[in-house]
Every structure is written in C-alpha cells, then in structure tokens.
C-alpha cells in the first residue's frame, strides 16, 4: 500500500478515536459560540455529507482496480472537513439549550456513526492491503471476492443507518424528538390499559390447587367456593376501578401532543425555563408506563395495596405533567385580551377529575368530553 494511503487510513482511525473521546465528556453548559451557532443544520449537513462520502469510499473499495489516490482523496475530505463538522455540531447541542434527553440522543447517534465508520475504514484497509500483496506476488490485481464485497457493503450500510438516524433527529428538532418519545409512551399506556381490560380474573384459577387439596382430603368445597367467589368479585371490582382511574391518565398524552407539542416550533426552547419545562415534562410522562405495568402486575396477583401505591405514583406524575404545560409556551408574553387557551381550560377539568376520581359520574362526564 502506498505510504500516502497508509498514512491517511491511520489518521482517519486515530481521528475517530480522538473524537469518540471528546464526545465522552462533552461540555454541559452553553458557550457563547454555541448560543450563536446553528447546531442542527450543521448536524444535518455533516451527517448527509458523511453518508455521501462513505458511498464513494465503498464503491472505490469494491471496484477494480483499487485506486489509492481516489480513496485517499475521499478519506482526506472526511478527515479535514466532515468529521470535524459532525463532532462540532454534536458538541454544540448542549443540555442547557436542547434538553438532556436530546443532547444524549445526538451524542449516541454521532458516536455510533463514528464507530461504524471506523469499521468501514478497517474493511477498506484490508481490501487495499490484499490488492497490494497480489500485485507484489503476481504482478496483477484480481477482482474483489464476494465475501470482501459483502463485508464492505455491510459496514457501509451501518454507517448509512447511523447517518440517516442522525439526520432524522436533527431535522425533526428537539420538539419533534420529544413528541416522538411521548407518542411511544402513549402507546405503552394504551397497551397496558387494553391488557387490563382484556384480563379476566375468573381465568386466573385453573383449579390446580383445588385438585391437590382434594387428593389430600383437605378441601371443603363449599367454603372454598365462597372464598373463590369473594376473591373473584374483589378482582373484578379492582379491575373496574383501575381502568376507571387510568382512562384520564391515558388522555394526558394525546392532549399534550396535540395542544402543547404539535406545531409548537421552537417556542419551548426560547428560554431556559422553557427548556426545563420540556425536560420535566419528559421525565414525568416517561415514568408513567412503568408504574402502570407495576400496578397491573400487582393487580393480577391480587396485591391491591401495592397496585394502589403505583397508581398513586401515576397520578402524581400525570398531575405534574399537566401542571407543567397548563399554560402555553411563552405565556408570560401573551396579551391580556388573548382568547382563553383550550388546553388550559381542559387541564383545570382534568385536575378536578383526578382529585375526585372516586366519583364515577364526574369521570364518565369527563371521558365523554373531547379536547
């Protein structure tokens, strides 16, 4: 292999390692440069450019003859322009400006892209070394084998996937990223509620323990039947109350998506307080699905006290989420004569329902009211 290409390949691998290290402990506070920079457009442009150059690199690697100068040119452009831009963009996405969750997502995606690029460069290096050895031994170069081509294209595809994911997140922005997460948690809550609705407490008892006791002569059929009926009735009642309790909780997700996230633009990021609200909103909405699962599991085991404990947690998180966005983004700048916000009115009703959740008539009236 030519000294020039060998040097550039080594430089690329070294640079990737250095950039990975830089992304491991990035700055957490926004610098003056970060505040003035357009991080997301730069992230989109650099990840798209990396995908394009990786495509060129892979084609050069699997097409005979293996051209050292062409491969060197592509790698040099990646090293000198694309990788610095990509890493700079990711470092500009600070938690203070873009939320911790979005910051972590961008770092993860960029580090993944760098890791996959390193694997591709190693494959290109192997192909180049083999071609050079062939020329040295036989004076000519054979074509790329299927296994070599598959290895290069597989590595290329992984870089493409990482670049596409990075571009997608950058294009959707912070609010789009948050909305996607909230939609995922909404679906988890819906699935959990549907599972509880489909659950039949009467199918829990398969008669196994009754048969064992019968065999041992220690079963009083009449007393056990009464106990089973009481337990089943209790399970049905707790199932009913759990579903009734969770219906308003489940409504929080679509209400917030449609009224506080969709078409919000960059309004939540206009101030540090807005970023913190968005961050807190995510933390509360993320916690609810897991607690519902725990509540359901305890219910299935007839552990009503534990189930109630987790339901109380869901109410706490849901209440905090609604209160966080009860006012529109930038409400402090709104005019006094501005029309009443639809979600603000809805949230008052919702909070009342949560406080009075024991009254089925209030809950049912609320559930029939569309936001």
C-alpha positions, 0 to 999 in steps of 0.5 A: 500500500502506498505510504500516502494511503497508509498514512491517511487510513491511520489518521482517519482511525486515530481521528475517530478515536480522538473524537469518540473521546471528546464526545465522552465528556462533552461540555454541559453548559452553553458557550457563547459560540454555541448560543450563536451557532446553528447546531442542527443544520450543521448536524444535518449537513455533516451527517448527509455529507458523511453518508455521501462520502462513505458511498464513494469510499465503498464503491472505490473499495469494491471496484477494480482496480483499487485506486489509492489516490481516489480513496485517499482523496475521499478519506482526506475530505472526511478527515479535514472537513466532515468529521470535524463538522459532525463532532462540532455540531454534536458538541454544540447541542448542549443540555442547557439549550436542547434538553438532556434527553436530546443532547444524549440522543445526538451524542449516541447517534454521532458516536455510533456513526463514528464507530461504524465508520471506523469499521468501514475504514478497517474493511477498506484497509484490508481490501487495499492491503490484499490488492497490494500483496497480489500485485507484489506476488503476481504482478496483477490485481484480481477482482474483489471476492464476494465475501470482501464485497459483502463485508464492505457493503455491510459496514457501509450500510451501518454507517448509512443507518447511523447517518440517516438516524442522525439526520432524522433527529436533527431535522425533526428538532428537539420538539419533534424528538420529544413528541416522538418519545411521548407518542411511544409512551402513549402507546405503552399506556394504551397497551397496558390499559387494553391488557387490563381490560382484556384480563379476566380474573375468573381465568386466573384459577385453573383449579390446580390447587383445588385438585391437590387439596382434594387428593389430600382430603383437605378441601371443603368445597363449599367454603372454598367456593365462597372464598373463590367467589369473594376473591373473584368479585374483589378482582373484578371490582379492582379491575373496574376501578383501575381502568376507571382511574387510568382512562384520564391518565391515558388522555394526558398524552394525546392532549399534550401532543396535540395542544402543547407539542404539535406545531409548537416550533421552537417556542419551548426552547426560547428560554431556559425555563422553557427548556426545563419545562420540556425536560420535566415534562419528559421525565414525568410522562416517561415514568408513567408506563412503568408504574402502570405495568407495576400496578397491573402486575400487582393487580393480577396477583391480587396485591391491591395495596401495592397496585394502589401505591403505583397508581398513586405514583401515576397520578402524581406524575400525570398531575405534574405533567399537566401542571407543567404545560397548563399554560402555553409556551411563552405565556408570560408574553401573551396579551391580556385580551388573548382568547382563553387557551383550550388546553388550559381550560381542559387541564383545570377539568382534568385536575378536578377529575383526578382529585375526585376520581372516586366519583364515577359520574364526574369521570364518565362526564369527563371521558365523554368530553373531547379536547 
